[in-house]
Amino acid sequence: MSRTPEYLAALASTAVPGLDPVTVRAVLGDSTLPVDVAFVVDAQDRHWVVRAPATTAAGAALDASAGLLAVLARRLPFQVPVPKGFAPVPEGRAAVYAALPGTPLDFSAIPPGPGLAVQIGRAIAAIHNLDRGIVDDAGMPVYDAESYRTRRLADLDRGASTGHIPATLLSRWERALDDVTLWRFAPTPVHGAIRGQVMLATFSDPQDAATAQIRGITGWEQAMIADPADDFAALCSEASPAAIESVFEAYANSRIDRPDAQLRRRARLAGELAQLHDLLAAVSAGQPERVRWGAGRLRRLAEHVHEDDLLPPPPAAAPAKPVVIAADIAPDARVQASEGHADDGGPTQSFDTDATTELSPDELTSATAGGRLATEDEHAAEPTSDAQPGTARNTPTRSDSDGNSG
């Protein structure tokens, strides 16, 4: 923090008339942007949050998001921090908000199944279901799929020039960014910095995650129209596979539009690239200790990633072709050979079509115990006009590879 909590409390009293600070404490910022944050309690026992930008870029982002938040407050099923007042600082304006209810989440502790994981999936879906015009009209950035991929490539080039990215990660990320099939997505409104710290939850029973409710989401300075996978980056890096599965299932069930097939792969990639962004921010800020720390994280990441976990999943195997067999009935009723011959000179056979059934290969052992296997060549033979009375003259139905009658 570049400013003292007392200074931030003074900013809060300037921004909101009647706010008389009694206690103040610094808190960790809920944005990846450089922002100083403090929690203030006033003489009326009202709780406030003051956020002051540490750079002009952060100040511009705070200003842009302020207009968006006023609109989002009326369109989302949870609360967002709408500013109640502003105070000037050299980098822009500090904003003061009423504190939202709930406590921040620890993504690594999310249990799978109903409850918290489902609430998280639904909350993210509510953001992605927003009308794009809301975010666009607020002046937030807008990217299409290709321009967003290009942006990622530019970040990778910058990272490579630092010399701090292990070669295994460079080649891994290059392959993913060059795979154009991975980047076919419909841009949506995104929060842009979803982490456990920005999601505030309450619990009817603190010991039971099934009683959780997402009450608020903070840290909207990086909202934009972009890749929906970005809002799952931290989850895919921190949560257990079972919890991630529950979140994605609830998300898919709550989306207006069906999520794209590559969403999870890009989310995993976005989680890894977040560490690259942290390194680049440290390099730009000229913070050598933070650069060394970021480089160490990337080395550890390179040791734990798997070569194939960003590759597309293998195509699903085609279902086995059902085989038609004759049912276990009297031999003279099952197959009857006629005296006539087919056009090609072969014998003609008639079938009782009510006595046939379709079985998968796994069922052949038991099914063929009392019935003779009828091959497709036999089915293909057309009955002649010489078929014996009482036998069916139509050819039994054949099945395609998906099990649909044709």
C-alpha positions, 0 to 999 in steps of 0.5 A: 500500500502506497498510502496510509489507512489514515489518509484513505479514511480522510479521503472517505470523509471528504467523498461522503458528507456525514461520514465521520471515521472512527476506525480504519484498517488497510485491506488487500485490494480486490483488483489486479490493478494497483489500488490502495484499499481501506475498510472504514467504520464511521460514527454511525456504525456504517461500514465503508470501503475506500479505493484509491488508484496508485497509477493514472491507468488504475485511475482511468479504470476506476472511473470507467467502471463507476458508470458501469456499476450503477447499471449492473446494480439493477441487472445482476442477482447479487450486489455490486459496489456502487460508488457513493462519493469521490475524492480527488487524488493525483492519479485520478479519483478515489471512490468510496462504497458502502461495504457489501455483505459476505466474506471472500471465498477460498477457491481451493476449499470449494466443495463439489456438488450442490451449494457453493460451487453451483452458486459460483457457476450461476453468478458467472453465468449471470455476468455472461448473460448480460446485454453486450451493449451495457458494457460497450456503452460504459466505454469498457474495452471490446474484443473479438475472438481473433483480436483477443488471441492477437493480444495474448500473442503480444503478451507472450512475445513480451514475456519471451523477451524478459528471458524469465519464461521456461522454454517448456512454457513458451512452446506450450503456450505458443502451440495453444495460441496457434491453434485457431480452433481453440479461439472460436468463441462468442465474446461476452461481457466478463468481469475480467478478474474473478478471484475468490477475493472478489466473490462475497458469500454468506452461509445460513450454516457456516459448516454447510457449503450447501447453504451458501449464497453469493451476495456480492462481487467487487473489483470490476475495473477490468470488465470488458467484452472478451473471452468468457474463459477469463472468468474461470482462470483462477478457478481452474488454477486453484479449485479441485477438479470435482469442484470445477466440474460442478461450477461448469455444470451449473454455469452451462445450465444457467447460460442463455447461449450454449458455452463453446466446446473449448471453454475449459481449455482456454480457462486453463490457459488463461490461468497459466497466462495470469502468472505471465501477466503478473511477471510483466507487471513487475517488469514494467513497475521496475520491481526486481524482487517481484520479478524474481518471485514471478520467475520462480512461480513460472519455473514451478508451473513448468514442472507441474504442467502436463504436455497434453492437458491443453490439447483437444480431447480425442474424438469420441469413438463411434458407437458399435453397429448393432447386429440383427439376430433371429430370436429364439423361436421355433426353427421352422418359423425363424427361417424358411428357404423358398424353392425360388432363387434370387436374381443372382442365382442364390437361394431366397429366404423369408423372415418372420419380422416380428421375431427379430430384435437388435442387440449390441455386440456386448449382448451377443453371447446371451442372445445367440444362445437360443437363436442363429445369427443372421448376417447382413448378406442374408438380410439383403436377399429379397424374397421372391414371389415363390415364398411359402404361404404364411411367411413375411415377404418384407425385409427386416429393418437394418440399423445404422451405426447410431442405432437409428432405423433406416 
